Amino acid sequence: MSYQVLYRTYRPARFSEVVGQDYVVKTLKNAIKLNKIAHAYLFAGPRGTGKTSVAKLFAKAVNCDDFDEESCDSCKSCLAFNENTHPDIIELDAASNNGVEEIRNIVEQVNYAPILGRYKVYIIDEVHMLSVNAFNALLKTLEEPPAHVIFILATTDPQKIIPTVLSRCQRYNFSKITNFDMKRKMSEILKKEGIEYEDKAIDEVAILAEGGMRDALSILEQVLSYNDKGVFMEDIRKIFGLSSTEEKLGLLSLVHQNNITQAISSLREMYQSGVDARRLAVDLLEILKDALIYSDDADDKLLTRISKIQAMDLLNENSSRTLLNDIECLKDVLMNSNSRQNFLSYLELCLIRMSGFEGGKVQPIIKEEPKAEETKPAVEEEKTEAEPETAVQPAQEEETPEENSIEENEAVTEEIIARATEEPLGSKEESTIDIRYLASLLLGASKDEKISDAIIYNKLELYKHEADKRKFYELLNRTELFASAKDAIIIVTNDIEADNINSKETRDYLYGFLVNEFGLDKVIYAIKASQQKELVETYRELVKDKNNIVPAVEKPVIKKERTNEEKLRELFGDDLRVEE
């Protein structure tokens, strides 16, 4: 006997062996048992989901002499079916027999009585390929066939079937098979064949199959042809040009660190090793989607590509807004770049967009002007004009965060932290916030804090159309969550917004809103995009010094909202009685 591929060897021979189409199987079995058999059926669904297999099993079952949940496999009709010699079950491939003549032959034959079974069953596969004239030739017979005839039409594209045919059929929609069902079936087959396999490899085969059981078994066949010792993840990566989850997360990490040069180099190395660029883009999209799903309620049951820890790492290092922007970039490149030939270039541009790249480090060469010294007096004049405003505390105005974080000793650090907690931040004279103070607050930060705050932060959109709370949305709409400490939240925004949010009035408003609306007892501090790197470096220095402590956060006093009665008393006084 010649060799048969896996999907043919393990084609379902009984209803119980059909994978992932429980409702279809149950309905058809009940129809046979209750003798409510229709004259025309339409099986519609994606490729490899069992349409033709179920059609054959149904044809076998309606002609079985002793059907009870399953065909008996002992009567003449069942034996003929098993030997592929049943005269009353006729299959037609409409892809290659789509003309009027083929359909007319069927129309002529339907009037003859069945030879062996009770019904003549015509299975027309890929029926959408029939021409319009062929459909019209079939129409009358399909509407009023003889009592002994059943038509089963199978298609992957029901939209192409003319409505008059659709309306005459009982339609069954075959869904894509779940990864769980495919993995279970593949495991059964591999164990039966005595083939070694890795669970991760089976998971990846299910993902590659995209809901088709036949595709899954074909992929297994290909992998076993490459290595007959078993199904291993390393072999699948080589054959189908896949990269590991760690490599994908590493690429995302480089992008989010704005390390474009290394990110592009890493991408090209992966491409040279055989990784498919389009599949890589899809996988990156799935990883980002998993992280966002996990950020909603921290439920790891819905994760498909990454683990709980990997999702937490992504959320800790990036705001949800950043991940959403990344998804938009990847979605655009996948939708708008149909050519596989240049897809690598499009993906590289996508990574540059994801990194927020704003320009290179190479500066243009500027020739020195001989009149440079003539501009000196103008600079001195500017300083002279500014002198009356800065003469009171010149040293304090010129102080930079770098000097505070690197050159000051511990005593000065404590003084700065104390001053930052005592003085109101965000006044007009104070355009920057104390980076060292914020870095000290981060000593009490954690991943869980950030994930918890991110869930609230993602609810900004809820207040977009609420008149009395829209100010909250407008203040934070263009910001990103950077870090979360025990009593503070640090966000990143542009220079103007940062100064506005750090003003005492705005900070008090935001604090009151978080407490009243979400029960979140935290103060919001804003830093500019240019200060992120400095904050991280300062934090690293403080971590090395074990004597540093987390400073206390001065929280605004929330004014109690007045009741309606109190508002009336304020307007009309104590006498609120209304004379009758």
N, C-alpha and C positions, 0 to 999 in steps of 0.2 A: 504494500500500500504506500502511495506517495505521501510525502510529508505535508501536513496541514498546519497553517499558521495558528497562533493561539486564539485569535478572535473567531476563527471557524471551528476549531476544536471545541471551544467552550461556549459556542452559541447556545442559548437556552433551549433545552429540549422539553421543559415542563414550565408551567406558569410560575411555580415556586422559585425557579432559577432566574426569572426576570429581575433585573436590578433597577431600583429607583422609580418604578412606575406603578406603585401599589394601587392607586385609585382606578387606573385604567384596567388593570388585571381584575380587580374585584368587580367592577361594573360589568365587564364582559362575561365573567364566570356566572354572575347572577342572571344575566340575560339568557344564558344557555340553560341554566337550571329552571328558570321560570318560563322558558319557551317564549321569550320576548325578543326574538332575533329580527333586527332590521334588515332591509334589503340593500342598504348602501352605507358604508362607513368611510370616514376620512380620518386618517392618522397623520397629524401634523406635528412637527417638532424638529429640533436641531439634528445634525448628522450623528450617527452612532448612539442614539438613545433607545433603540430597540423597536422601531416602528415595523420593519419588515419581519423581525423575529416574532413579535406578538401577533402580526397578521397571519403568519404560518401556524402558530399554535392555536389561534382561534379557528382557522380553517380545519385543522385537525380535530379540534374539540367538537365542532358542530356536526361532524360526521362520525364521531365515536359512538359505538353502540351502547357503551356503559360508562358515560361521563359522570364523575362525582368529584368535584373540586379539580381533578386532573383526568386526562385521557387514560384509558385503561391499558393501552399499549399491547393489547392481546387480540383485539378484534381484527378482521380483515382490513378494515379501513385504516386503522392505526399502523398495522404492519406495513401496508403499502406506503403510507406516508413516511415511515421511518426509513424505507428503502428508496425514497425519492421516485416512486413509480405510481403515485396516486393519479388516476386519470381525470378526477373531478376537481383537482386543485391546479389552476393554471396561473402562472406568473408571467407578467409582461413588463419589460423595462421600457418605459415611455421615453427615456432619454435617447434610445436608439430606434424605437418603433413609435414615432410620434405622428405618423401620417394618417390620412383618412382611411386608406385601404386596410391597415391593421385593425382599426376600430370596427370597420364594416365586417371584417371576418369574425370578430367577437360577437357582433350583433346577430350575425347569421347562426352562430353556434349556440346562443343562449336558449334557443327554443328546444334543443335536444335535452332529453332527461338525463340525469346523472347515471353513471355506469355502476359505481361501487357504493357511494355514500348517499346521504339524503339531499345534499346540496352540491351544486356546482359553484365553486368559489373562484372569482377572478381577482387576483392581487395585481394591481397596476402600480408599480414603483415609479417615483419621480413624476407623478402625474401632471405636475405643472408644466412639463416640457411638451405636452400635447399641443398641437396647433389649434387655432380657433375652430377650424372646420372639423377637426377630429373631435373636439368637445361637443360641437353641435350634432355630430353623427351619433355620439354616445348619449346625448341628452334624453331622448325619448325613451330609450331602453332603461336608462338609469332611473327615470321617473316611474315607469310601470314595468318592471321586469317580471318574468315568470316567478311563481312562488318558490321554485327550487333554485333560484340564482341569488348569490350574494356578491356584491362588489366591495372590495376593500381598496381604497385609494390612499397611497402613502406619498407624502411630500415634505420637503424642507422649506418650501416657499408657498404657503397657501394663498398669499396675496395675488399670485399670478393665475389662480383658478377663477374662471368666470363665475359671477354670483349665482347664476341659475343652477350651476352644478353644486356649489356649496350649499344652497338651500335644500337640496334633495338628499344630503348626507347627514348621518349622525356623526358629529365631530368629536374627536378625542385629541387633546393637546398633550403631547409628550414633553415633559420638562427636562432640562439638563440634569444629569445625575450628580448628586452631591459628592464632594471629595471624600466624605466619610464612607459612603456606600461603595465608591470605586476602590478605595483602599482596602476595605473589607473583602471585596471580591478578588482583587489582585493577590491579597495575602493567601486566600483560600487556594487559588490556582497555583501560586508558587510553592506552597506547602505540598500540594498534591503532586507537583512535578519534582519535588525534592530539590528546589533551587534556593540557595542562600540569598538573603536580601537585607538591606538596611531600612529601618522605618523612615528615615529622612529621605531616602531615595524614592520610596513608594509615595511619600507626601509630594515630592517634586513631580513625579510622573502624573499624579492626579491633577496638579496645577497646570502642567503642560497640556493635558488632555482637554481642558476647558469644558468639562461636563459630558464628554463623549466616552462611553465605555469601550467602544471599538477602537477609538484613538488611543486610549490608555493601554490596551493590549497590544496594539501595533508598536507603541513606544517601547513597551517591555520586550517585544520581539527584537527590535532594533538594538536595544541595550545588550540583550543576551547574544546577539550575533557579534557584538564587539568584544564581549567578555562572557564566555559560557559558564564561568565559575559562579556568577551571581549578579545581582542588581545592586550596584554601589553608587553612592553619591558622586564620587570623583569621576566615574565613567560618564554619568549623565551630564556633568558640567562640561566635559571635553566634547561630547557628541553634539550637544545643543547650544554650546557657547554661553554657559551660565556663569555667574560670579557668586561667591558666597555672601551670606547676609552680612558678615563682618566686613567684607570688602565694600559693600554698598554703604554701610553705616560709616565706614572710614571716609568714603568719598563725600558723603553728606557733611561729615564733621569738618573736612577741609574747606568745603564751600562756605559753611556757616562761620568759619574762622577767617573768611575773606582771603584765604590762601589760594588764589586763583592759579598761580603758576604750578603749584604742586598738585592741585585738583585736576587740572588739564593733563598734566603728565601722567597721573594715576589713571585717568580715563583712557588715555591713549595706550598705556601699557596693558590695560584690560582688553582693549580692542585688538591689539596685536596678538594677544594670547588666544583669541578666538571668541571673545564675548560678543554677543549680538547686541548692538547699540540700542535698537528699538525695544528689545525685551528688557534691557537694563533700565530704560526709562520707565517702562511699565512697572517693573519691580520697585523702583524708587518711589513711584506714585503710591503703590500699595503700602510701602513701609510708612510713608507720611500719613496716609489715611488711617492706618492702624494706630499711630501715635495720637492722632486727633480723637479717634473713637475712645481710646483709653483715657484721654484727658477729661471726658465728659463725666464718667462716674467710676473710673478706676476699676472697670470690670475686664479682667484679662481673658474671659471666655470668648470674646469676639475677635481676639487677635489671631491673625492667620499667617503673618510673615515674620513677626518679631516677638520676642519674649516680653514679659512684664518689666523686667529690669531694663531691657533695651528701650522700651517705650518711655520709661521714667527718665532715662538718661537724655533722650531726645527732648522731652518736655522741660527738663531742668536746664538744658543749654539753650533752648529757643522758645520764643513766645508762640502761642497758637497762631497769631497773626502772621508770623514769619513762615510757619509751616503751610498756612493757607496760601500765601504768596508763592511758595515753592510749588505747591500743587497746581496753581494756575499756570505757572511757567511750563511745567511738564505737560499739562493738558494741552496747552497751546501748541507745543512742539509736536506732540503726537497727532493732533488733529490736522495741523496745517502742513506737515512735512510727510507727504505720501511717498517720496522717493527714498528708497533704502540706500541708494548710492551715496547721497550727500548727508545722510542722517547724522553721522558723527559730528559734522560741522555744526548742524543745527543744535545738537545736544550740548556741544561745547558753549555755544552762545547762550543756551538756556542756563547752564551752570554759572556763567558770568552774570546773567540777570539775577539769578537766585542769590548770589553773593552780595548784591547791592553795590557792585563795582562802580566807582565814580571817577576814575582817572588813574593814570600811571604815576610812578614815582620819578620817572626821568624828567628833569626840568629842562626847559629850553635854554640855550646859551644866550645870555644877554651881554652885549658889548658894554663895557664901562664908558660912560660919558665923561668927557674931560671937564664938564661943568658941574660935576657931582658936588664939589665943595661949595658951590654957590647956593645949593639948597639947604646948607647947614643953618644959616640964620633963620630960615623959615621954620625949621624944626624947633630951634631954640625959642622963636617967638610963640609957637604953639604951646610949648612947655610953660612959658612965662604967663600966657593967658590962663592956663589951667591951674597955676600955682595957688591962687586964692582958695580954690575948692579943696585941694589936696594937701595944703600946708599943715592941717591939723594933725593928720596921721599918715604921713607919706609912706612909712614902712609898711603899714597895714594894707594900704592900697596896692603896693607893688608885690606883695607876697604871693608866690605861686604855689599851687598844690604840690608840685614836685619838691620844692624846698621843704614844705611841711612834712612830706612823706619819706624823704630820704635823709635830709641833713639834720633835722631837729632831734634832740635827745628825748628821753622818756618824759621828763618834767614838762617840756614844752608841749609834747603830745597830749598830756593830761590837761594842760591849760587850754589847748585848742578844743578838745572834746568838751570841756566844761563850758567854754565860751559858746560853742555851737548849741548846747542844750539851754543856755540861759538867754541868749539873744534871739529875737525873732528873725527867721530866715526869709529871704525873698524880698527884702525892702529894696527901694530904688538904688541905694548906695551899694547894695550887696548883690551883684549880678551873678556871682558864682556861689556854689554851695561847698561846704567843707568836705572834700573827698575823703580825708582821713577819718572823719567822723562817720561817714557812711560805710567805709570799709570796716570800721570797728563794729557797726551794727551787724554787718554780714557775718561776724564771728558766730552769731547765733542763728544763721540761716540754715535751711535744710531743703532737700528735694521735695519732701512731703509738703512743706509750707508752700513752695512755689506751685506745685500741682494743685493744691487746694485753692490757692488764690487765683490760679489760671482759670479754674472753673467759673469763678465769679467774674473775672476779667472778660471772659468770653460772652457775658450777658450784656455787654455795652449796647448792642443793637436793640435790646428790648426797650430802651429809653429814647430811641431816635425820634419817635412820633408822640411822646408824652410831653405836653407843653410845660408842666410844672417841674419835670425832671430832665428835660432835654439838655440843660446846662451841663449835667454830669457826662452825657454822651459827647457833647462838643469839646469839653475840656480834655477828655482822654481818647478821643477817636483817632488822633494821629500819634498815639504813643504806643510803646511796646513794653511788656512786662520784662524787667531785667533780672530782678532777684527779689526774694521774700525772706524777711527775718521774722523773729517772734513778734515784734511790735511795729514793724515798718515794712513798707513796700517801696521798692526802687524801680522807677520807670525811665525809659529813654525817649527823648523827643527832640525837636529842633530848639534852637537857642531862645527864640521868643516865647514859645510855649513853656519851656523849662522855667524861665524867669517868672512867668505868670503863675504856674502851678506852685512854685516855691514861695510866692507871696503869702503873707500871714492870712489874709482874708480868704484866698482860694484854698489854702491848705486846711483851714478850719472848716470850710464848706465841705470839702471832700471827706474829711474825717467824720463829720456829722452824718453825711450821706451814707458812708460805709457802715457806720454803727447802726443807724436807724433802719436802713434798707436790708442789710445782710447780717447784722450782728457781728461785723468784722472790726475788732478794736485795734486798728492799725493806722499809722500816719503815712501818707504818701509823700515821697521825695522824688524830685525829677532831676535827671542829669542829662547833659547834652551828649549827642552821639560821639563827639570828639573826646569825651571824658571816660568812655567805657574802658579803654585799655589802661588808662591811669588808675581807675578804680580797682581793676583786677590786680594790677601790679602792687598797689598799696595793700590790698587784702592779703596777697601772698607774703609780703613782708611782715604783716601783723600776725599771720598764722605761725611764722617761725618764732616769734617772741611769745613764749608761754605766759609771760606776766601780764599780757593785755587782757582786759576784761570788756564785756559788752556794756556800753554806756546805757543809761536810762533814757527813754524817749519821753520828752515832755508832750503830753497830749492835751489838746484844746478842751475847754469846758463846753459841753454841749448844752445849749439853751433848751429848756423844756418847752415843747410846743404848747401854746395856749389852747384851752378848751373853747368851745363856742360861747359858753356862758361868760368866760373871762373876756373874750373879745367884745361881747355885748356890754359888759360892765364898763369896759374901757371907753366905749362909744357913748353910752347913755347914763353912766353913773350907777349908783347902787339901787335907785328906784326903777325896777324893771316891770312894775305892775302896769297893766293896761286897763284903764277904766272901761267898764261896760256901757 
